Amino acid sequence: MDSLGGRLWRLGAPWFIALVVALISAAPAAAAAAATSLSAWGDNSGGELGNGTVTESNSPVAVPVSGVEQVAAGARFTIALVSPGKMLAWGENQFGQLGDGTQTDSSVPVAVKGPQSGVAAVAAGGGHSLALLSSGRVLAWGDNAFGQLGDVRRPLDGRRWWSRA
């Protein structure tokens, strides 16, 4: 238990980014219904801490999001599922992995274009992101240089936007 009366879940990723989701509930099963906050620390050269700066931090800084249900850390970027089933992302965006329709890094959370409801889970790879919809459909976007989006019709430039499985 932490000083907030909840459990701390530490998630790691390469390049010295670490995220902590503080679940205010003491029971992990209640995580989806609990009020949540997000903190991050480490390298921030691409805005991967999500706090509006590109200044690294050795101590936790607040990420301006609320209602966090799930977090996935990729290589220098993060994607979060926030209630009610919406997605936010921040950090480096070389391959469009933030899902905002650009290839511009963002030091603050931006809305992922695409479904803004019905998202059950998110995941992140090196330079790509995935979303599992409540219907069972999987969406993938970002780097596709090695077919990681699961689309055999992919272009060879590795920058396919949405792939639906």
BELTARA-V54090 format. One record per backbone hydrogen bond with DSSP energy under -0.5 kcal/mol. CO is the residue of the C=O (numbers start at 0). NH is the residue of the N-H. Records with the same first field share a line. If there is no record, write none. Layout:
CO=NH, NH
//
This chain:
1=4
5=1
6=8, 22
7=9
8=10, 20
10=18
12=16
13=16
15=42
16=12
17=40
18=10
19=21, 38
20=8, 22
21=23, 36
22=6
24=6
25=27
26=29
27=30
29=32, 33
30=33
34=23
35=66
36=21
37=62
38=19
39=60
40=17
41=56
43=46
46=49
49=63, 108
53=55
56=41
60=39
61=63
62=37, 64
66=82
69=80
71=73, 78
73=75
75=91
76=73
77=89
78=71
79=81, 87
80=68, 69
81=85
84=118
85=81
86=111
87=79
88=109
89=77
90=105
92=95
95=98
98=112
105=90
106=51
109=88
117=119, 133
120=131
122=129
124=74
125=74
126=142
127=124
128=140
129=122
130=132, 138
131=119, 120
132=135
136=132
137=164
138=130
139=162
140=128
143=146
146=149
149=151
150=153
154=157
157=143
159=141
162=139, 164
//
